[in-house]
Protein backbone atom coordinates (compact mmCIF):
# COMPACT_ATOMS: atom_id res chain seq x y z
CA UNK A 1 0.00 0.00 0.00
CA UNK A 2 2.85 2.36 0.76
CA UNK A 3 4.43 1.59 -2.60
CA UNK A 4 1.15 2.30 -4.37
CA UNK A 5 0.83 5.58 -2.46
CA UNK A 6 4.34 6.61 -3.56
CA UNK A 7 3.59 5.84 -7.23
CA UNK A 8 0.47 7.98 -7.09
CA UNK A 9 2.41 10.77 -5.39
CA UNK A 10 5.13 10.54 -8.06
CA UNK A 11 2.67 11.09 -10.90
CA UNK A 12 0.89 13.83 -8.98
CA UNK A 13 4.21 15.66 -8.63
CA UNK A 14 5.08 15.17 -12.29
CA UNK A 15 1.68 16.08 -13.69
CA UNK A 16 0.15 14.84 -16.92
CA UNK A 17 1.95 17.18 -19.34
CA UNK A 18 4.35 15.97 -22.01
CA UNK A 19 7.88 15.42 -20.71
CA UNK A 20 9.13 18.65 -22.31
CA UNK A 21 6.65 20.68 -20.22
CA UNK A 22 7.34 19.09 -16.82
CA UNK A 23 8.99 21.51 -14.37
CA UNK A 24 12.30 20.82 -12.60
CA UNK A 25 10.42 20.55 -9.31
CA UNK A 26 7.98 18.16 -10.92
CA UNK A 27 10.78 15.89 -12.09
CA UNK A 28 12.45 15.95 -8.67
CA UNK A 29 9.22 14.97 -6.91
CA UNK A 30 8.64 12.27 -9.49
CA UNK A 31 12.08 10.72 -8.98
CA UNK A 32 12.01 11.00 -5.18
CA UNK A 33 8.65 9.27 -4.83
CA UNK A 34 9.64 6.50 -7.25
CA UNK A 35 12.79 5.81 -5.19
CA UNK A 36 10.57 5.32 -2.15
CA UNK A 37 8.15 3.16 -4.13
CA UNK A 38 11.03 0.99 -5.34
CA UNK A 39 12.22 0.42 -1.79
CA UNK A 40 8.76 -0.57 -0.53
CA UNK A 41 7.94 -2.90 -3.43
CA UNK A 42 11.37 -4.55 -3.27
CA UNK A 43 10.86 -5.22 0.43
CA UNK A 44 7.38 -6.60 -0.23
CA UNK A 45 8.68 -8.89 -2.96
CA UNK A 46 11.42 -10.25 -0.70
CA UNK A 47 8.88 -10.90 2.05
CA UNK A 48 6.55 -12.84 -0.27
CA UNK A 49 8.35 -13.86 -3.47
CA UNK A 50 5.46 -16.23 -4.22
CA UNK A 51 2.97 -13.40 -4.89
CA UNK A 52 2.73 -11.51 -8.20
CA UNK A 53 1.51 -8.11 -7.02
CA UNK A 54 4.83 -6.56 -5.95
CA UNK A 55 6.81 -7.53 -9.09
CA UNK A 56 3.91 -6.38 -11.24
CA UNK A 57 3.95 -2.98 -9.54
CA UNK A 58 7.72 -2.81 -9.97
CA UNK A 59 7.03 -2.68 -13.70
CA UNK A 60 5.29 0.66 -13.11
CA UNK A 61 8.27 1.91 -11.11
CA UNK A 62 10.64 0.79 -13.88
CA UNK A 63 8.50 2.54 -16.46
CA UNK A 64 9.12 5.84 -14.71
CA UNK A 65 12.71 5.60 -13.48
CA UNK A 66 14.53 2.89 -15.40
CA UNK A 67 13.62 1.50 -18.81
CA UNK A 68 12.28 -1.35 -20.89
CA UNK A 69 15.01 -3.83 -19.89
CA UNK A 70 14.09 -3.69 -16.21
CA UNK A 71 10.38 -3.68 -17.08
CA UNK A 72 10.94 -6.95 -18.96
CA UNK A 73 12.81 -8.41 -15.97
CA UNK A 74 9.89 -7.71 -13.63
CA UNK A 75 7.39 -8.82 -16.28
CA UNK A 76 9.12 -12.21 -16.52
CA UNK A 77 9.12 -12.54 -12.74
CA UNK A 78 5.44 -11.65 -12.56
CA UNK A 79 4.16 -14.04 -15.22
CA UNK A 80 6.33 -16.83 -13.80
CA UNK A 81 4.19 -16.51 -10.67
CA UNK A 82 0.86 -15.79 -12.37
CA UNK A 83 0.88 -16.28 -16.12
CA UNK A 84 -2.29 -14.28 -16.83
CA UNK A 85 -1.64 -11.40 -14.42
CA UNK A 86 -3.59 -8.78 -16.43
CA UNK A 87 -1.76 -5.74 -15.11
CA UNK A 88 1.62 -7.12 -16.14
CA UNK A 89 0.60 -7.71 -19.74
CA UNK A 90 -1.05 -4.29 -19.91
CA UNK A 91 1.93 -2.50 -18.38
CA UNK A 92 4.40 -4.19 -20.71
CA UNK A 93 2.23 -3.24 -23.65
CA UNK A 94 2.25 0.37 -22.42
CA UNK A 95 6.05 0.43 -22.03
CA UNK A 96 6.44 -0.70 -25.64
CA UNK A 97 4.37 2.21 -26.97
CA UNK A 98 6.08 4.82 -29.14
CA UNK A 99 5.69 7.45 -26.40
CA UNK A 100 7.80 5.34 -24.02
CA UNK A 101 10.50 2.83 -24.91
CA UNK A 102 9.20 1.08 -28.00
CA UNK A 103 7.70 1.59 -31.42
CA UNK A 104 4.99 0.08 -33.61
CA UNK A 105 7.22 -2.90 -34.46
CA UNK A 106 7.91 -3.86 -30.85
CA UNK A 107 4.24 -3.32 -29.95
CA UNK A 108 3.17 -5.73 -32.68
CA UNK A 109 5.90 -8.23 -31.79
CA UNK A 110 4.70 -8.27 -28.19
CA UNK A 111 1.13 -8.93 -29.33
CA UNK A 112 2.25 -11.79 -31.56
CA UNK A 113 4.27 -13.24 -28.68
CA UNK A 114 1.12 -13.15 -26.52
CA UNK A 115 -0.93 -14.85 -29.24
CA UNK A 116 1.73 -17.53 -29.71
CA UNK A 117 1.36 -18.66 -26.09
CA UNK A 118 -1.94 -20.25 -27.23
CA UNK A 119 -3.20 -20.15 -23.67
CA UNK A 120 -6.80 -19.77 -24.75
CA UNK A 121 -7.96 -20.59 -21.25
CA UNK A 122 -6.70 -17.08 -20.36
CA UNK A 123 -6.99 -13.56 -21.78
CA UNK A 124 -3.32 -13.53 -22.82
CA UNK A 125 -3.62 -14.38 -26.56
CA UNK A 126 -6.24 -11.63 -26.91
CA UNK A 127 -3.48 -9.12 -26.05
CA UNK A 128 -2.64 -9.32 -29.77
CA UNK A 129 -5.86 -7.45 -30.51
CA UNK A 130 -5.01 -4.76 -27.95
CA UNK A 131 -1.48 -4.46 -29.34
CA UNK A 132 -2.81 -3.97 -32.87
CA UNK A 133 -5.09 -1.22 -31.56
CA UNK A 134 -2.04 0.42 -29.95
CA UNK A 135 -0.22 0.28 -33.29
CA UNK A 136 -3.20 1.89 -35.04
CA UNK A 137 -3.22 4.71 -32.49
CA UNK A 138 0.54 5.31 -32.78
CA UNK A 139 0.24 5.34 -36.57
CA UNK A 140 -2.39 8.08 -36.12
CA UNK A 141 -4.83 6.33 -38.41
CA UNK A 142 -8.10 8.17 -39.06
CA UNK A 143 -11.07 7.04 -36.99
CA UNK A 144 -12.62 3.90 -38.50
CA UNK A 145 -9.51 2.79 -40.42
CA UNK A 146 -8.00 -0.53 -39.32
CA UNK A 147 -4.99 -2.67 -40.21
CA UNK A 148 -6.39 -6.09 -39.34
CA UNK A 149 -6.00 -7.29 -42.92
CA UNK A 150 -2.25 -6.68 -43.17
CA UNK A 151 -0.29 -9.77 -44.21
CA UNK A 152 1.83 -9.60 -41.06
CA UNK A 153 -1.24 -9.28 -38.81
CA UNK A 154 -4.24 -11.20 -40.18
CA UNK A 155 -2.81 -14.76 -39.89
CA UNK A 156 -2.07 -14.17 -36.21
CA UNK A 157 -5.52 -12.72 -35.55
CA UNK A 158 -7.15 -15.64 -37.33
CA UNK A 159 -5.11 -18.13 -35.31
CA UNK A 160 -6.10 -16.32 -32.11
CA UNK A 161 -9.85 -16.32 -32.82
CA UNK A 162 -9.89 -19.92 -34.03
CA UNK A 163 -8.05 -20.91 -30.87
CA UNK A 164 -10.60 -19.27 -28.60
CA UNK A 165 -13.47 -20.83 -30.54
CA UNK A 166 -11.96 -24.29 -30.02
CA UNK A 167 -11.22 -23.78 -26.32
CA UNK A 168 -13.74 -25.65 -24.08
CA UNK A 169 -13.40 -23.12 -21.24
CA UNK A 170 -14.67 -20.35 -23.56
CA UNK A 171 -17.96 -22.09 -24.43
CA UNK A 172 -20.08 -19.72 -22.31
CA UNK A 173 -18.93 -16.69 -24.35
CA UNK A 174 -18.60 -18.39 -27.72
CA UNK A 175 -21.08 -16.03 -29.38
CA UNK A 176 -19.06 -13.07 -28.18
CA UNK A 177 -15.89 -14.45 -29.75
CA UNK A 178 -17.77 -15.18 -32.99
CA UNK A 179 -19.22 -11.66 -33.05
CA UNK A 180 -15.83 -10.05 -32.58
CA UNK A 181 -14.19 -12.40 -35.07
CA UNK A 182 -16.85 -11.60 -37.69
CA UNK A 183 -16.28 -7.87 -37.22
CA UNK A 184 -12.48 -8.01 -37.38
CA UNK A 185 -12.69 -10.24 -40.48
CA UNK A 186 -15.07 -7.70 -42.02
CA UNK A 187 -12.59 -4.85 -41.49
CA UNK A 188 -9.80 -7.09 -42.79
CA UNK A 189 -11.74 -7.63 -46.01
CA UNK A 190 -12.08 -11.36 -45.27
CA UNK A 191 -15.79 -11.45 -46.00
CA UNK A 192 -16.02 -15.23 -46.36
CA UNK A 193 -14.57 -15.67 -42.87
CA UNK A 194 -16.97 -13.08 -41.53
CA UNK A 195 -19.90 -14.82 -43.17
CA UNK A 196 -18.98 -18.17 -41.61
CA UNK A 197 -19.11 -16.64 -38.14
CA UNK A 198 -22.31 -14.70 -38.83
CA UNK A 199 -24.03 -17.84 -40.09
CA UNK A 200 -23.04 -19.59 -36.86
CA UNK A 201 -24.70 -16.69 -35.02
CA UNK A 202 -27.82 -16.92 -37.18
CA UNK A 203 -26.79 -13.49 -38.49
CA UNK A 204 -27.33 -11.95 -35.04
CA UNK A 205 -23.98 -10.75 -33.64
CA UNK A 206 -23.90 -9.28 -30.17
CA UNK A 207 -24.95 -5.61 -30.55
CA UNK A 208 -22.10 -4.31 -28.40
CA UNK A 209 -19.61 -5.91 -30.81
CA UNK A 210 -20.86 -3.57 -33.55
CA UNK A 211 -19.95 -0.44 -31.59
CA UNK A 212 -16.79 1.60 -30.98
CA UNK A 213 -14.99 0.78 -34.23
CA UNK A 214 -14.83 4.40 -35.41
CA UNK A 215 -17.39 3.69 -38.14
CA UNK A 216 -21.05 2.81 -38.35
CA UNK A 217 -21.22 -0.92 -38.98
CA UNK A 218 -24.82 -1.47 -37.95
CA UNK A 219 -25.40 -2.87 -41.47
CA UNK A 220 -22.36 -5.15 -41.31
CA UNK A 221 -24.28 -8.46 -41.31
CA UNK A 222 -26.31 -7.35 -44.34
CA UNK A 223 -23.23 -6.05 -46.13
CA UNK A 224 -21.30 -9.28 -45.57
CA UNK A 225 -24.27 -11.29 -46.83
CA UNK A 226 -24.50 -9.04 -49.89
CA UNK A 227 -20.76 -9.17 -50.65
CA UNK A 228 -20.68 -12.97 -50.39
CA UNK A 229 -24.02 -13.64 -52.07
CA UNK A 230 -24.85 -14.31 -55.72
CA UNK A 231 -24.63 -10.58 -56.53
CA UNK A 232 -21.44 -10.00 -54.56
CA UNK A 233 -19.45 -8.70 -57.52
CA UNK A 234 -21.98 -5.94 -58.20
CA UNK A 235 -22.15 -5.06 -54.51
CA UNK A 236 -18.36 -4.78 -54.28
CA UNK A 237 -18.36 -2.57 -57.37
CA UNK A 238 -21.03 -0.33 -55.86
CA UNK A 239 -19.15 -0.05 -52.54
CA UNK A 240 -15.93 0.80 -54.37
CA UNK A 241 -17.66 3.66 -56.17
CA UNK A 242 -19.35 4.84 -52.97
CA UNK A 243 -16.01 4.93 -51.12
CA UNK A 244 -14.40 6.90 -53.95
CA UNK A 245 -17.09 9.57 -54.16
CA UNK A 246 -18.88 8.24 -57.25
CA UNK A 247 -22.27 8.70 -55.64
CA UNK A 248 -24.37 8.67 -58.82
CA UNK A 249 -22.79 5.47 -60.12
CA UNK A 250 -23.11 3.71 -56.76
CA UNK A 251 -26.73 4.81 -56.50
CA UNK A 252 -27.52 3.45 -59.95
CA UNK A 253 -25.99 0.05 -59.14
CA UNK A 254 -27.87 -0.20 -55.84
CA UNK A 255 -31.12 0.92 -57.45
CA UNK A 256 -30.78 -1.92 -59.94
CA UNK A 257 -29.85 -4.37 -57.19
CA UNK A 258 -32.83 -3.39 -55.05
CA UNK A 259 -35.11 -4.56 -57.85
CA UNK A 260 -33.13 -7.67 -58.80
CA UNK A 261 -35.19 -10.85 -58.88
CA UNK A 262 -32.20 -13.12 -58.14
CA UNK A 263 -31.12 -11.28 -54.96
CA UNK A 264 -31.48 -12.84 -51.51
CA UNK A 265 -33.38 -11.00 -48.78
CA UNK A 266 -30.30 -9.63 -47.02
CA UNK A 267 -28.83 -8.28 -50.25
CA UNK A 268 -32.15 -6.58 -51.05
CA UNK A 269 -32.34 -5.06 -47.57
CA UNK A 270 -28.77 -3.79 -47.81
CA UNK A 271 -29.28 -2.35 -51.30
CA UNK A 272 -32.49 -0.55 -50.33
CA UNK A 273 -30.84 1.05 -47.31
CA UNK A 274 -27.89 2.15 -49.44
CA UNK A 275 -30.31 3.67 -51.98
CA UNK A 276 -31.91 5.79 -49.24
CA UNK A 277 -28.61 7.10 -47.89
CA UNK A 278 -27.08 7.69 -51.33
CA UNK A 279 -30.15 9.61 -52.44
CA UNK A 280 -29.68 11.83 -49.41
CA UNK A 281 -25.98 12.30 -50.21
CA UNK A 282 -26.83 13.19 -53.80
CA UNK A 283 -29.29 15.87 -52.69
CA UNK A 284 -26.81 17.25 -50.18
CA UNK A 285 -24.13 17.62 -52.85
CA UNK A 286 -26.20 20.38 -54.47
CA UNK A 287 -25.68 22.62 -51.42
CA UNK A 288 -29.40 23.22 -50.95
CA UNK A 289 -31.59 22.76 -47.88
CA UNK A 290 -32.70 19.12 -47.74
CA UNK A 291 -35.44 17.55 -45.61
CA UNK A 292 -33.63 15.61 -42.92
CA UNK A 293 -35.98 13.11 -41.33
CA UNK A 294 -36.61 9.48 -42.28
CA UNK A 295 -38.59 9.36 -45.51
CA UNK A 296 -40.50 6.17 -44.73
CA UNK A 297 -41.84 4.22 -41.78
CA UNK A 298 -39.06 1.61 -42.09
CA UNK A 299 -36.46 4.30 -41.29
CA UNK A 300 -34.38 3.26 -44.32
CA UNK A 301 -31.00 4.97 -44.38
CA UNK A 302 -31.08 5.62 -40.63
CA UNK A 303 -29.58 3.84 -37.62
CA UNK A 304 -31.31 3.75 -34.25
CA UNK A 305 -28.85 3.76 -31.36
CA UNK A 306 -31.16 4.45 -28.41
CA UNK A 307 -34.88 5.01 -27.92
CA UNK A 308 -37.97 4.17 -29.94
CA UNK A 309 -38.77 6.03 -33.17
CA UNK A 310 -41.83 6.13 -35.42
CA UNK A 311 -42.51 8.33 -38.41
CA UNK A 312 -46.00 9.80 -38.80
CA UNK A 313 -47.71 10.17 -42.14
CA UNK A 314 -47.22 13.95 -41.90
CA UNK A 315 -43.43 13.51 -41.76
CA UNK A 316 -43.03 14.02 -38.02
CA UNK A 317 -40.53 11.86 -36.16
CA UNK A 318 -41.93 10.68 -32.83
CA UNK A 319 -39.39 9.72 -30.19
CA UNK A 320 -39.81 7.86 -26.94
CA UNK A 321 -36.56 8.10 -25.00
CA UNK A 322 -35.33 5.35 -22.74
CA UNK A 323 -34.04 6.31 -19.32
CA UNK A 324 -30.74 7.54 -20.79
CA UNK A 325 -31.99 9.35 -23.89
CA UNK A 326 -32.35 8.86 -27.63
CA UNK A 327 -30.05 8.73 -30.67
CA UNK A 328 -30.91 8.24 -34.33
CA UNK A 329 -28.55 9.17 -37.16
CA UNK A 330 -28.56 9.15 -40.93
CA UNK A 331 -26.13 6.85 -42.70
CA UNK A 332 -25.66 9.52 -45.38
CA UNK A 333 -22.12 10.94 -45.20
CA UNK A 334 -22.13 14.68 -44.77
CA UNK A 335 -18.56 15.90 -44.57
CA UNK A 336 -17.60 18.23 -41.75
CA UNK A 337 -19.26 21.54 -42.71
CA UNK A 338 -23.03 21.94 -42.62
CA UNK A 339 -26.07 23.74 -41.23
CA UNK A 340 -29.10 22.08 -39.64
CA UNK A 341 -32.34 23.63 -38.44
CA UNK A 342 -35.65 22.34 -37.15
CA UNK A 343 -38.31 22.24 -34.48
CA UNK A 344 -38.99 19.91 -31.59
CA UNK A 345 -42.07 19.58 -29.43
CA UNK A 346 -42.17 18.25 -25.88
CA UNK A 347 -45.12 15.87 -25.78
CA UNK A 348 -44.52 14.33 -22.38
CA UNK A 349 -42.01 14.27 -19.53
CA UNK A 350 -42.33 12.36 -16.29
CA UNK A 351 -40.60 15.35 -14.68
CA UNK A 352 -40.28 18.94 -15.81
CA UNK A 353 -36.93 17.99 -17.38
CA UNK A 354 -36.42 17.36 -21.09
CA UNK A 355 -33.70 17.45 -23.72
CA UNK A 356 -33.55 17.38 -27.52
CA UNK A 357 -30.87 18.15 -30.06
CA UNK A 358 -28.37 17.12 -32.72
CA UNK A 359 -25.68 14.40 -32.68
CA UNK A 360 -22.75 14.31 -35.08
CA UNK A 361 -19.62 12.30 -35.74
CA UNK A 362 -20.02 8.62 -34.89
CA UNK A 363 -22.75 8.86 -32.24
CA UNK A 364 -22.70 5.92 -29.82
CA UNK A 365 -23.93 5.99 -26.27
CA UNK A 366 -20.99 4.15 -24.70
CA UNK A 367 -18.35 6.58 -26.01
CA UNK A 368 -17.76 10.34 -26.08
CA UNK A 369 -15.79 10.51 -29.35
CA UNK A 370 -18.54 12.45 -31.09
CA UNK A 371 -20.36 15.77 -30.63
CA UNK A 372 -23.76 16.58 -29.26
CA UNK A 373 -25.71 19.85 -29.42
CA UNK A 374 -28.43 19.81 -26.77
CA UNK A 375 -31.25 22.11 -25.78
CA UNK A 376 -32.04 21.32 -22.14
CA UNK A 377 -34.35 22.10 -19.29
CA UNK A 378 -33.11 20.33 -16.16
CA UNK A 379 -33.38 20.92 -12.44
CA UNK A 380 -29.57 20.98 -12.27
CA UNK A 381 -28.62 23.23 -15.23
CA UNK A 382 -31.86 25.14 -15.78
CA UNK A 383 -32.61 26.30 -19.34
CA UNK A 384 -29.42 25.95 -21.37
CA UNK A 385 -27.91 24.91 -24.69
CA UNK A 386 -24.66 22.93 -24.84
CA UNK A 387 -22.21 21.65 -27.45
CA UNK A 388 -19.63 19.10 -26.36
CA UNK A 389 -18.15 15.62 -26.39
CA UNK A 390 -21.15 13.35 -26.63
CA UNK A 391 -23.24 14.03 -23.55
CA UNK A 392 -20.27 14.48 -21.26
CA UNK A 393 -19.43 17.50 -19.07
CA UNK A 394 -16.70 18.45 -21.57
CA UNK A 395 -18.80 21.06 -23.34
CA UNK A 396 -19.59 24.66 -24.13
CA UNK A 397 -22.77 25.67 -22.30
CA UNK A 398 -24.79 28.89 -22.31
CA UNK A 399 -28.19 29.95 -20.91
CA UNK A 400 -31.03 29.69 -23.44
CA UNK A 401 -34.68 30.64 -23.74
CA UNK A 402 -36.33 27.20 -23.67
CA UNK A 403 -40.10 26.84 -23.99
CA UNK A 404 -42.16 24.15 -22.31
CA UNK A 405 -43.72 22.85 -25.53
CA UNK A 406 -42.22 24.00 -28.86
CA UNK A 407 -38.66 25.10 -29.62
CA UNK A 408 -36.67 25.83 -32.76
CA UNK A 409 -32.95 25.31 -33.22
CA UNK A 410 -30.21 26.15 -35.70
CA UNK A 411 -26.66 24.82 -35.76
CA UNK A 412 -23.79 25.59 -38.13
CA UNK A 413 -20.46 23.75 -38.09
CA UNK A 414 -17.92 25.39 -40.38
CA UNK A 415 -14.13 25.48 -40.39
CA UNK A 416 -14.09 23.77 -37.03
CA UNK A 417 -16.24 26.47 -35.38
CA UNK A 418 -19.79 26.31 -34.05
CA UNK A 419 -22.65 28.81 -34.40
CA UNK A 420 -26.05 28.08 -32.85
CA UNK A 421 -29.38 29.65 -31.97
CA UNK A 422 -32.35 28.45 -29.94
CA UNK A 423 -35.73 30.05 -30.63
CA UNK A 424 -33.87 32.60 -32.79
CA UNK A 425 -31.76 33.70 -29.83
CA UNK A 426 -27.94 33.51 -30.36
CA UNK A 427 -26.16 30.91 -28.24
CA UNK A 428 -22.73 30.44 -29.86
CA UNK A 429 -21.02 32.53 -32.52
CA UNK A 430 -18.04 30.87 -34.24
CA UNK A 431 -17.14 29.15 -30.97
CA UNK A 432 -14.29 26.66 -30.75
CA UNK A 433 -15.65 23.32 -29.49
CA UNK A 434 -13.64 20.96 -27.27
CA UNK A 435 -11.24 18.86 -29.34
CA UNK A 436 -12.24 15.25 -29.96
CA UNK A 437 -9.59 13.15 -31.74
CA UNK A 438 -11.97 10.28 -32.42
CA UNK A 439 -14.51 12.32 -34.41
CA UNK A 440 -14.23 11.13 -38.02
CA UNK A 441 -13.97 13.66 -40.81
CA UNK A 442 -14.52 11.60 -43.95
CA UNK A 443 -17.59 9.79 -42.69
CA UNK A 444 -19.16 12.37 -40.40
CA UNK A 445 -22.67 11.22 -39.57
CA UNK A 446 -25.49 13.51 -38.45
CA UNK A 447 -28.60 12.76 -36.48
CA UNK A 448 -30.90 13.72 -33.63
CA UNK A 449 -30.58 12.90 -29.98
CA UNK A 450 -30.14 13.96 -26.38
CA UNK A 451 -29.59 12.61 -22.90
CA UNK A 452 -32.16 11.69 -20.25
CA UNK A 453 -31.43 11.56 -16.54
CA UNK A 454 -33.64 8.50 -15.85
CA UNK A 455 -36.82 10.45 -16.67
CA UNK A 456 -39.38 9.35 -19.26
CA UNK A 457 -39.94 11.67 -22.26
CA UNK A 458 -41.69 11.82 -25.62
CA UNK A 459 -40.39 14.28 -28.22
CA UNK A 460 -41.51 15.16 -31.75
CA UNK A 461 -39.06 16.45 -34.35
CA UNK A 462 -40.52 18.24 -37.36
CA UNK A 463 -39.37 20.44 -40.24
CA UNK A 464 -35.75 19.40 -39.80
CA UNK A 465 -33.56 20.41 -42.73
CA UNK A 466 -29.84 20.26 -43.40
CA UNK A 467 -27.53 21.95 -45.87
CA UNK A 468 -23.98 20.95 -46.77
CA UNK A 469 -21.55 23.89 -46.85
HELIX and SHEET records of a PDB file:
HELIX    1   1 UNK A    2  UNK A   14  1                                  13    
HELIX    2   2 UNK A   19  UNK A   21  5                                   3    
HELIX    3   3 UNK A   24  UNK A   47  1                                  24    
HELIX    4   4 UNK A   53  UNK A   65  1                                  13    
HELIX    5   5 UNK A   68  UNK A   81  1                                  14    
HELIX    6   6 UNK A   86  UNK A   95  1                                  10    
HELIX    7   7 UNK A  104  UNK A  116  1                                  13    
HELIX    8   8 UNK A  127  UNK A  138  1                                  12    
HELIX    9   9 UNK A  154  UNK A  166  1                                  13    
HELIX   10  10 UNK A  168  UNK A  173  5                                   6    
HELIX   11  11 UNK A  174  UNK A  187  1                                  14    
HELIX   12  12 UNK A  191  UNK A  200  1                                  10    
HELIX   13  13 UNK A  207  UNK A  210  5                                   4    
HELIX   14  14 UNK A  220  UNK A  227  1                                   8    
HELIX   15  15 UNK A  232  UNK A  243  1                                  12    
HELIX   16  16 UNK A  247  UNK A  258  1                                  12    
HELIX   17  17 UNK A  265  UNK A  284  1                                  20    
SHEET    1   A 4 UNK A 290  UNK A 291  0                                        
SHEET    2   A 4 UNK A 457  UNK A 468 -1                                        
SHEET    3   A 4 UNK A 317  UNK A 320 -1                                        
SHEET    4   A 4 UNK A 308  UNK A 311 -1                                        
SHEET    1   B 6 UNK A 290  UNK A 291  0                                        
SHEET    2   B 6 UNK A 457  UNK A 468 -1                                        
SHEET    3   B 6 UNK A 338  UNK A 349 -1                                        
SHEET    4   B 6 UNK A 406  UNK A 414 -1                                        
SHEET    5   B 6 UNK A 417  UNK A 422 -1                                        
SHEET    6   B 6 UNK A 425  UNK A 432 -1                                        
SHEET    1   C 7 UNK A 302  UNK A 306  0                                        
SHEET    2   C 7 UNK A 325  UNK A 330 -1                                        
SHEET    3   C 7 UNK A 445  UNK A 451 -1                                        
SHEET    4   C 7 UNK A 354  UNK A 361 -1                                        
SHEET    5   C 7 UNK A 371  UNK A 378 -1                                        
SHEET    6   C 7 UNK A 382  UNK A 389 -1                                        
SHEET    7   C 7 UNK A 395  UNK A 399 -1                                        
END                                                                             
